[in-house]
Amino acid sequence: MPALWDESLAIYDAQLKSKPDDLESLLQRARVHGWRGNAAKSIADYERYLAKKPREEVRIELAGVLRSSKDPAVLQRAAAI
């Protein structure tokens, strides 16, 4: 799976480089970062997505990433969602 995630990230990175406002690629990249355990990158992508397109189901995904973090500051943010 990790090789597939690396390939997916490369595709989403390239897509976002050419089309920075591609929200679907941004959301998918946030998910892949979350699955890989890269909470900081995942959170940043989720927040960027939500700033442009607020959706409750995406907020719930973000809350899951926040809650999976071991960082107390991040966990506190999760409680606020």
N, C-alpha and C positions, 0 to 999 in steps of 0.2 A: 503493500500500500504506500509506503513512504515515497517510492519512485514515482508512483502515479500522482501523489500530492505535489511533488516537485515539478512534474510536467504541467499539472494544472496551474500551479502558481506562475510558471513561466508564461503560459498562455494568457492568464488574466493580467499579469504585469505588462505584457506586450500590448494587449488590447487597451489597457488603461493609459499606457504611454501615448498611444495614437488617438484615443478618445477618452480623455479624462473624466467626462461626464457620463460614461457608460455605467449606469447604476446597477444593471444586472451583473456585469463583471465584477463590480465593486462588492456587491453582496456575496457573490460566489467566492471571491477571494477572502472575504471576512470569514466565511464558513470553513474554508480550507485551513486558514491560519488557526482557527479555533480547534479543528480536529487535530492539528499538529501540535497543539499545546502552546502556540505563540499568542498568548492572551493579549499582550500589548498591541501587536499588529492587528489582531482580530478586532479588538475594541475600537481602535482608531478607524478601521474601515467601516464597522457598524455605525459609529457615531457620524462619520462623514455621510454615509448613506441616509441615515435618519434625519440629518439636517436638511437634506434635499427632498426626501420622500418619507414622511412619518407614517409608519405602519405598525400597528399593535403587534402583529405576529413577529416582526423583525425586532421590536423592542424586547419581546419575550426571549428570542434567541440571544440577544445581547445580555440580558439578565443571566442566562445560563452560563455564558462565558465569564461574566463577572463573578458569579458564585463559585465557579470552578477554580478561581485564582486562590493562591496562598497568601497574597499580599493583603494585609489588614485594611489598607486604604481603599483598595479595589473592592474588597468585601463590603466595606461601608457604603460605597457607591451602589453596590448591588441591592442593599437593603432599601435604598431610596427609590428603586424602580418599582 
